[in-house]
Amino acid sequence: MSYTSSYSTFNPACMSLVPVIASYNTAGEIRPLYVRIEDISYKIVSCKFISSVALLRFKCQIIDNNILRPLELTYHPKEFIWTIPLV
């Protein structure tokens, strides 16, 4: 009998999948540029890389209705997905 375990960093109970347009430099560093949340696209006006273990976390700011809002984005390199915390 074989046992297969799949490892996933994505937890749908506390994360929401979001599409992100990102830029990569020649060193392989990633920088998110745009994010789509609930069918609305937001330009990321500033973004700071904050940690990397199994996930890449970013503290970003977007403009929503002329208001600067914080946004935490997480990239899951094993699944090639971006998430934000559920509100």
C-alpha positions as CSV (number, residue, x, y, z in Angstrom):
1,M,0.0,0.0,0.0
2,S,1.4,3.4,-0.9
3,Y,0.7,6.6,0.8
4,T,0.9,10.0,-1.0
5,S,1.0,13.2,0.9
6,S,0.6,16.6,-0.9
7,Y,2.1,19.6,0.7
8,S,0.4,22.9,0.1
9,T,1.0,26.3,1.7
10,F,-2.5,27.5,0.6
11,N,-5.2,27.4,3.2
12,P,-8.6,28.5,1.8
13,A,-10.0,29.0,5.3
14,C,-7.8,32.1,5.8
15,M,-6.5,33.1,2.3
16,S,-8.0,34.3,-0.9
17,L,-6.4,33.7,-4.3
18,V,-5.7,36.8,-6.3
19,P,-4.2,37.4,-9.8
20,V,-1.1,39.5,-9.7
21,I,1.1,41.0,-12.5
22,A,4.7,41.0,-11.3
23,S,8.1,41.9,-12.6
24,Y,11.3,39.9,-12.2
25,N,14.9,41.2,-12.4
26,T,17.9,39.3,-13.6
27,A,18.7,38.2,-10.1
28,G,15.3,36.5,-9.9
29,E,13.8,38.9,-7.4
30,I,10.1,39.5,-7.8
31,R,8.1,42.7,-7.5
32,P,4.3,42.8,-7.6
33,L,3.0,45.6,-9.9
34,Y,-0.8,45.1,-10.1
35,V,-3.4,43.0,-8.2
36,R,-7.0,42.2,-9.0
37,I,-9.4,41.9,-6.0
38,E,-13.1,41.2,-6.6
39,D,-12.8,42.1,-10.3
40,I,-11.1,45.5,-9.6
41,S,-7.5,46.0,-10.7
42,Y,-5.2,48.0,-8.4
43,K,-1.8,49.4,-9.1
44,I,0.6,48.7,-6.3
45,V,2.3,52.0,-5.5
46,S,4.8,50.7,-3.0
47,C,5.9,47.3,-2.0
48,K,8.4,46.0,0.6
49,F,9.6,42.4,0.7
50,I,9.2,41.3,4.4
51,S,10.0,37.5,4.6
52,S,10.9,34.3,2.9
53,V,10.8,30.8,4.2
54,A,8.4,28.6,2.1
55,L,6.5,31.8,1.1
56,L,7.4,35.2,-0.1
57,R,5.5,37.9,1.8
58,F,5.1,41.6,0.8
59,K,3.7,44.6,2.5
60,C,2.3,46.8,-0.2
61,Q,0.1,49.8,-0.7
62,I,-2.6,50.3,-3.2
63,I,-4.8,53.3,-4.1
64,D,-8.5,52.6,-3.6
65,N,-10.9,55.4,-4.4
66,N,-8.1,58.0,-3.9
67,I,-7.2,56.4,-0.5
68,L,-3.8,54.8,0.2
69,R,-4.5,51.3,1.6
70,P,-2.2,48.7,3.0
71,L,-2.2,45.2,1.5
72,E,-0.3,42.1,2.4
73,L,0.4,39.9,-0.6
74,T,1.9,36.4,-0.3
75,Y,3.5,34.4,-3.1
76,H,3.5,30.6,-2.8
77,P,6.4,29.5,-5.1
78,K,5.6,25.8,-4.9
79,E,2.0,26.4,-6.2
80,F,2.8,29.5,-8.3
81,I,-0.1,31.4,-6.7
82,W,-0.7,34.7,-5.0
83,T,-2.9,35.2,-1.9
84,I,-4.2,37.9,0.4
85,P,-5.6,37.3,3.9
86,L,-9.4,36.9,4.2
87,V,-11.1,39.9,5.8
